């Protein structure tokens, strides 16, 4: 499970584990939990294609409120953005992660971190068809093996190359046009001061041109030269911003990296959206060590904005950054020009995932928020910044 999703999740999971022990002696044919079926169940990721009127929704069932190994993947009709209607739902394993939409090929890729036990060393990559020309084949899928605890997925550099985070001191890349066999890139590195990185469980990743930006569980942001992946004797990891505590969701725009997290900052516990100027951290070739950086001493930190309790994900619209705060059931709205919170919106229980409805690539109209505890989507009008509907 994703250990960074807050105290609430830990309490729920421990309760479920205790219940499982008690019920272990029950007959195998007895259902302890209700099946997920076509319900919304811990929406962990989504993708909105406003021009086709579709919302693709990953239900990870990460709160285990249903049969614990079940999840589903759904396509919703959002021709009316405030009144989604389910078109089709297919069952999956529980605990799925992010989503990548290859629109031209009518395919969606989704990593899954379901594990039957701690000894499992692999995860799964689902490949769904989004072609609606044959309703029977819509959301048909195949499954490939990938690294353990894969959650985030990013694409594409080089063209057609997709990237996956793992908990195994590595990231993986997959060439979409090939056999979907993952290749490993180790994240264990030696720094320019002679120290070394002994573990690197990664969470989120975002790509800009030939650079990959990864958040590391516990602390630190890694910056990689993606052109050096798989190149003999190359050293892909160029920079490590060491002093960013518990970074989670990440976004990039015009030389600025937006990172959410929480941790001690000069003796004060901060729940933050950090704005990092990475414009000068250009790709490096021929290096044999990673440059270790301090966000304050190097002048990288532009702003650290206080947000809500246990922030998780960040999404950028034209004017705002939105941050989901899983422990106080809110979304923080940050004005990008003013670099401050201008509104806090109450949504469903434990908001996590975010999706932006943009028509024609220009007009931001609605924000969808996936609430993993209440199993709902909150729909926010971006003109009024108010919740105007809840699904289902």
SERO-799992 format. One record per residue (C-alpha): residue in one letter; residue number from 1; z, y, x. Coordinates in pm, whole numbers, plus 50000, padded with zeros to 5 digits. Last residue first. Example, Ala and Ser with C-alpha at 12.3 -4.5 7.8 and 13.67 -1.06 7.14 Angstrom:
REM SERO-799992
(S 2 (50714 49894 51367)),
(A 1 (50780 49550 51230)),
//
This chain:
REM SERO-799992
(X 392 (49211 50924 47771)),
(X 391 (49159 51171 47927)),
(X 390 (49340 51505 47908)),
(X 389 (49190 51837 47805)),
(X 388 (49198 52215 47865)),
(X 387 (49434 52233 48161)),
(X 386 (49425 52599 48266)),
(X 385 (49268 52773 48565)),
(X 384 (49100 53017 48320)),
(X 383 (48756 53013 48478)),
(X 382 (48802 52680 48658)),
(X 381 (48878 52495 48335)),
(X 380 (49106 52206 48431)),
(X 379 (49070 51847 48308)),
(X 378 (49373 51622 48359)),
(X 377 (49279 51256 48402)),
(X 376 (49527 50993 48294)),
(X 375 (49720 50690 48416)),
(X 374 (50061 50860 48377)),
(X 373 (50166 50744 48724)),
(X 372 (49838 50785 48910)),
(X 371 (49733 51121 48768)),
(X 370 (49368 51181 48860)),
(X 369 (49274 51551 48847)),
(X 368 (48931 51666 48729)),
(X 367 (48830 52026 48804)),
(X 366 (48581 52202 48582)),
(X 365 (48307 52464 48608)),
(X 364 (48200 52534 48965)),
(X 363 (47851 52685 48936)),
(X 362 (47616 52640 49231)),
(X 361 (47502 52288 49319)),
(X 360 (47301 52272 48996)),
(X 359 (47617 52226 48795)),
(X 358 (47949 52170 48973)),
(X 357 (48224 51946 48832)),
(X 356 (48480 51894 49106)),
(X 355 (48684 51577 49146)),
(X 354 (49043 51533 49266)),
(X 353 (49275 51239 49333)),
(X 352 (49656 51246 49344)),
(X 351 (49857 51379 49053)),
(X 350 (50193 51207 49003)),
(X 349 (50258 51246 48631)),
(X 348 (50006 51461 48446)),
(X 347 (49922 51828 48512)),
(X 346 (50123 52146 48567)),
(X 345 (49916 52414 48737)),
(X 344 (50053 52631 49018)),
(X 343 (49868 52959 49064)),
(X 342 (49773 53217 49325)),
(X 341 (49882 53024 49634)),
(X 340 (49784 53222 49942)),
(X 339 (49496 53251 50184)),
(X 338 (49366 53574 50028)),
(X 337 (48999 53477 50068)),
(X 336 (49053 53107 50002)),
(X 335 (49272 53163 49694)),
(X 334 (49499 52859 49689)),
(X 333 (49561 52670 49363)),
(X 332 (49850 52423 49384)),
(X 331 (49822 52125 49149)),
(X 330 (50141 52000 48987)),
(X 329 (50332 51685 48897)),
(X 328 (50636 51765 49113)),
(X 327 (50629 51459 49340)),
(X 326 (50252 51409 49370)),
(X 325 (50150 51761 49466)),
(X 324 (49770 51775 49443)),
(X 323 (49611 52056 49645)),
(X 322 (49320 52273 49526)),
(X 321 (49143 52514 49761)),
(X 320 (48975 52802 49586)),
(X 319 (48675 53033 49571)),
(X 318 (48367 52815 49599)),
(X 317 (48557 52492 49541)),
(X 316 (48748 52303 49808)),
(X 315 (48943 51981 49755)),
(X 314 (49277 51881 49908)),
(X 313 (49476 51562 49863)),
(X 312 (49840 51458 49907)),
(X 311 (50115 51718 49880)),
(X 310 (50470 51580 49862)),
(X 309 (50635 51859 49664)),
(X 308 (50431 52172 49610)),
(X 307 (50247 52416 49841)),
(X 306 (50348 52640 50132)),
(X 305 (50052 52787 50320)),
(X 304 (50020 52747 50696)),
(X 303 (49763 52991 50830)),
(X 302 (49516 53033 51115)),
(X 301 (49651 52757 51340)),
(X 300 (49422 52698 51638)),
(X 299 (49574 52964 51863)),
(X 298 (49614 52716 52149)),
(X 297 (49991 52758 52164)),
(X 296 (50027 52719 51788)),
(X 295 (49800 52421 51719)),
(X 294 (49906 52243 52037)),
(X 293 (49620 52048 52194)),
(X 292 (49576 51724 52388)),
(X 291 (49230 51688 52544)),
(X 290 (49117 51327 52539)),
(X 289 (49024 51155 52862)),
(X 288 (48711 51008 53018)),
(X 287 (48476 51296 52933)),
(X 286 (48101 51256 52982)),
(X 285 (48005 51438 52664)),
(X 284 (48219 51683 52465)),
(X 283 (48166 51794 52105)),
(X 282 (48276 52150 52020)),
(X 281 (48634 52255 51961)),
(X 280 (48557 52627 51938)),
(X 279 (48504 52620 51561)),
(X 278 (48821 52420 51503)),
(X 277 (49020 52702 51343)),
(X 276 (49291 52518 51153)),
(X 275 (49408 52610 50803)),
(X 274 (49724 52419 50714)),
(X 273 (49812 52339 50352)),
(X 272 (50181 52275 50359)),
(X 271 (50501 52118 50248)),
(X 270 (50734 52262 50512)),
(X 269 (51078 52151 50630)),
(X 268 (51216 52425 50854)),
(X 267 (51347 52372 51207)),
(X 266 (51046 52523 51380)),
(X 265 (50806 52334 51150)),
(X 264 (50943 52002 51032)),
(X 263 (50707 51805 50814)),
(X 262 (50463 51794 50526)),
(X 261 (50092 51739 50481)),
(X 260 (49764 51897 50375)),
(X 259 (49480 51975 50616)),
(X 258 (49199 52230 50579)),
(X 257 (48973 52240 50886)),
(X 256 (48791 52568 50940)),
(X 255 (48460 52600 51125)),
(X 254 (48251 52675 50819)),
(X 253 (48414 52433 50574)),
(X 252 (48611 52115 50624)),
(X 251 (48850 51909 50409)),
(X 250 (49155 51692 50480)),
(X 249 (49413 51490 50289)),
(X 248 (49711 51348 50480)),
(X 247 (49884 51505 50778)),
(X 246 (50242 51388 50843)),
(X 245 (50333 51657 51097)),
(X 244 (50074 51865 51281)),
(X 243 (50178 51895 51645)),
(X 242 (49930 51674 51830)),
(X 241 (49590 51828 51777)),
(X 240 (49396 51554 51958)),
(X 239 (49055 51633 52104)),
(X 238 (48745 51457 52241)),
(X 237 (48764 51101 52109)),
(X 236 (48423 50940 52171)),
(X 235 (48466 50820 52531)),
(X 234 (48133 50672 52640)),
(X 233 (48113 50381 52882)),
(X 232 (47852 50207 52663)),
(X 231 (47756 50399 52348)),
(X 230 (47896 50241 52032)),
(X 229 (48010 50573 51892)),
(X 228 (47909 50851 52130)),
(X 227 (47714 51052 51873)),
(X 226 (48027 51060 51657)),
(X 225 (48206 51298 51893)),
(X 224 (48560 51267 51764)),
(X 223 (48843 51499 51661)),
(X 222 (49184 51348 51596)),
(X 221 (49456 51524 51394)),
(X 220 (49821 51453 51467)),
(X 219 (50139 51320 51320)),
(X 218 (50298 51038 51125)),
(X 217 (49980 50881 50993)),
(X 216 (49679 51014 51179)),
(X 215 (49434 51251 51008)),
(X 214 (49074 51217 51120)),
(X 213 (48803 51476 51188)),
(X 212 (48459 51337 51274)),
(X 211 (48203 51544 51458)),
(X 210 (47824 51506 51468)),
(X 209 (47748 51746 51179)),
(X 208 (48078 51790 50995)),
(X 207 (48252 51473 50885)),
(X 206 (48581 51417 50702)),
(X 205 (48834 51141 50755)),
(X 204 (49160 51045 50590)),
(X 203 (49432 50793 50674)),
(X 202 (49437 50669 51030)),
(X 201 (49683 50431 51193)),
(X 200 (49662 50521 51559)),
(X 199 (49905 50353 51793)),
(X 198 (49984 50380 52165)),
(X 197 (49833 50719 52242)),
(X 196 (49862 50787 52614)),
(X 195 (50016 51029 52860)),
(X 194 (49827 51142 53171)),
(X 193 (49816 51512 53084)),
(X 192 (49446 51491 52988)),
(X 191 (49526 51226 52730)),
(X 190 (49459 50853 52740)),
(X 189 (49332 50694 52419)),
(X 188 (49384 50435 52153)),
(X 187 (49136 50516 51877)),
(X 186 (48919 50209 51930)),
(X 185 (48576 50218 51767)),
(X 184 (48486 49903 51574)),
(X 183 (48155 49796 51421)),
(X 182 (48138 49687 51056)),
(X 181 (47871 49443 50931)),
(X 180 (47687 49612 50641)),
(X 179 (47374 49404 50717)),
(X 178 (47159 49706 50795)),
(X 177 (47034 50009 50604)),
(X 176 (47387 50135 50548)),
(X 175 (47484 50125 50914)),
(X 174 (47858 50065 50908)),
(X 173 (48122 50236 51117)),
(X 172 (48481 50138 51178)),
(X 171 (48791 50326 51282)),
(X 170 (49049 50187 51516)),
(X 169 (49419 50152 51586)),
(X 168 (49445 49885 51312)),
(X 167 (49550 50081 51004)),
(X 166 (49190 50156 50906)),
(X 165 (48956 50451 50842)),
(X 164 (48594 50389 50740)),
(X 163 (48271 50558 50851)),
(X 162 (47916 50539 50711)),
(X 161 (47597 50565 50915)),
(X 160 (47275 50630 50723)),
(X 159 (47179 50939 50919)),
(X 158 (47398 50967 51228)),
(X 157 (47623 51081 51083)),
(X 156 (47675 51027 50711)),
(X 155 (47915 50963 50545)),
(X 154 (48290 50933 50505)),
(X 153 (48520 50664 50361)),
(X 152 (48899 50680 50344)),
(X 151 (49120 50386 50252)),
(X 150 (49070 50085 50476)),
(X 149 (49401 49899 50491)),
(X 148 (49268 49623 50719)),
(X 147 (48914 49647 50850)),
(X 146 (48598 49547 50661)),
(X 145 (48464 49237 50486)),
(X 144 (48174 49273 50241)),
(X 143 (48165 49260 49860)),
(X 142 (47870 49278 49619)),
(X 141 (47849 49471 49296)),
(X 140 (47693 49507 48953)),
(X 139 (47800 49848 48824)),
(X 138 (47497 49880 48592)),
(X 137 (47305 49550 48594)),
(X 136 (47338 49477 48222)),
(X 135 (47253 49837 48136)),
(X 134 (46912 49808 48307)),
(X 133 (46771 50154 48382)),
(X 132 (47127 50270 48449)),
(X 131 (47112 50231 48828)),
(X 130 (47465 50294 48955)),
(X 129 (47477 49971 49157)),
(X 128 (47808 49903 49326)),
(X 127 (47888 49808 49687)),
(X 126 (48252 49708 49735)),
(X 125 (48399 49700 50085)),
(X 124 (48692 49467 50134)),
(X 123 (48992 49455 50364)),
(X 122 (49070 49239 50663)),
(X 121 (49368 49138 50874)),
(X 120 (49580 48965 50609)),
(X 119 (49912 48853 50760)),
(X 118 (50108 49100 50550)),
(X 117 (50030 48915 50226)),
(X 116 (49776 48900 49942)),
(X 115 (49630 49221 50068)),
(X 114 (49424 49471 49866)),
(X 113 (49297 49755 50085)),
(X 112 (48966 49824 49908)),
(X 111 (48683 50042 50033)),
(X 110 (48429 50181 49781)),
(X 109 (48053 50227 49829)),
(X 108 (47834 50359 49547)),
(X 107 (47462 50296 49506)),
(X 106 (47176 50462 49322)),
(X 105 (46963 50472 49640)),
(X 104 (46907 50848 49630)),
(X 103 (47261 50905 49505)),
(X 102 (47434 50727 49789)),
(X 101 (47781 50795 49650)),
(X 100 (48083 50741 49875)),
(X 99 (48426 50658 49730)),
(X 98 (48783 50647 49849)),
(X 97 (49051 50381 49816)),
(X 96 (49104 50063 49620)),
(X 95 (49454 49924 49573)),
(X 94 (49392 49656 49308)),
(X 93 (49101 49412 49319)),
(X 92 (48806 49490 49098)),
(X 91 (48717 49462 48728)),
(X 90 (48410 49640 48588)),
(X 89 (48408 49932 48343)),
(X 88 (48112 50077 48155)),
(X 87 (48011 50384 47959)),
(X 86 (48355 50534 47899)),
(X 85 (48346 50872 47727)),
(X 84 (48469 51195 47883)),
(X 83 (48556 51484 47648)),
(X 82 (48613 51806 47845)),
(X 81 (48295 51778 48051)),
(X 80 (48075 51717 47744)),
(X 79 (47788 51538 47913)),
(X 78 (48078 51373 48094)),
(X 77 (47976 51008 48043)),
(X 76 (48214 50788 48240)),
(X 75 (48141 50518 48497)),
(X 74 (48427 50289 48586)),
(X 73 (48575 50082 48866)),
(X 72 (48869 49853 48801)),
(X 71 (49201 49737 48941)),
(X 70 (49389 49410 48937)),
(X 69 (49624 49244 49189)),
(X 68 (49943 49377 49031)),
(X 67 (49885 49289 48667)),
(X 66 (49962 49629 48516)),
(X 65 (50203 49908 48607)),
(X 64 (50142 49827 48971)),
(X 63 (50165 50193 49078)),
(X 62 (49854 50152 49292)),
(X 61 (49645 50034 48995)),
(X 60 (49347 50139 49213)),
(X 59 (49133 50288 48938)),
(X 58 (48824 50436 49107)),
(X 57 (48630 50665 48872)),
(X 56 (48264 50760 48871)),
(X 55 (48196 51068 48657)),
(X 54 (47848 51112 48513)),
(X 53 (47660 51393 48339)),
(X 52 (47347 51355 48550)),
(X 51 (47371 51711 48682)),
(X 50 (47751 51692 48688)),
(X 49 (47769 51405 48936)),
(X 48 (48147 51381 48975)),
(X 47 (48308 51141 49220)),
(X 46 (48652 50994 49182)),
(X 45 (48939 50854 49383)),
(X 44 (49286 50702 49339)),
(X 43 (49306 50679 48960)),
(X 42 (49628 50476 48906)),
(X 41 (49520 50271 48606)),
(X 40 (49274 50409 48350)),
(X 39 (49236 50118 48110)),
(X 38 (48928 49895 48083)),
(X 37 (49118 49570 48137)),
(X 36 (49429 49636 48346)),
(X 35 (49597 49314 48234)),
(X 34 (49955 49338 48108)),
(X 33 (50221 49225 48350)),
(X 32 (50428 48904 48361)),
(X 31 (50153 48676 48235)),
(X 30 (50282 48319 48204)),
(X 29 (50048 48043 48327)),
(X 28 (50230 48014 48657)),
(X 27 (50552 47924 48477)),
(X 26 (50841 48143 48585)),
(X 25 (51032 48072 48904)),
(X 24 (50898 48377 49084)),
(X 23 (51019 48604 48807)),
(X 22 (51327 48727 48987)),
(X 21 (51138 48774 49312)),
(X 20 (50856 48956 49134)),
(X 19 (51104 49186 48961)),
(X 18 (51251 49286 49297)),
(X 17 (50901 49356 49429)),
(X 16 (50821 49566 49122)),
(X 15 (51138 49769 49165)),
(X 14 (51059 49821 49532)),
(X 13 (50710 49939 49436)),
(X 12 (50838 50188 49182)),
(X 11 (51094 50332 49423)),
(X 10 (50837 50357 49702)),
(X 9 (50587 50523 49471)),
(X 8 (50838 50787 49367)),
(X 7 (50942 50856 49725)),
(X 6 (50598 50962 49832)),
(X 5 (50243 50855 49876)),
(X 4 (50251 50810 50250)),
(X 3 (50304 50435 50252)),
(X 2 (49962 50361 50104)),
(X 1 (50000 50000 50000)),
//
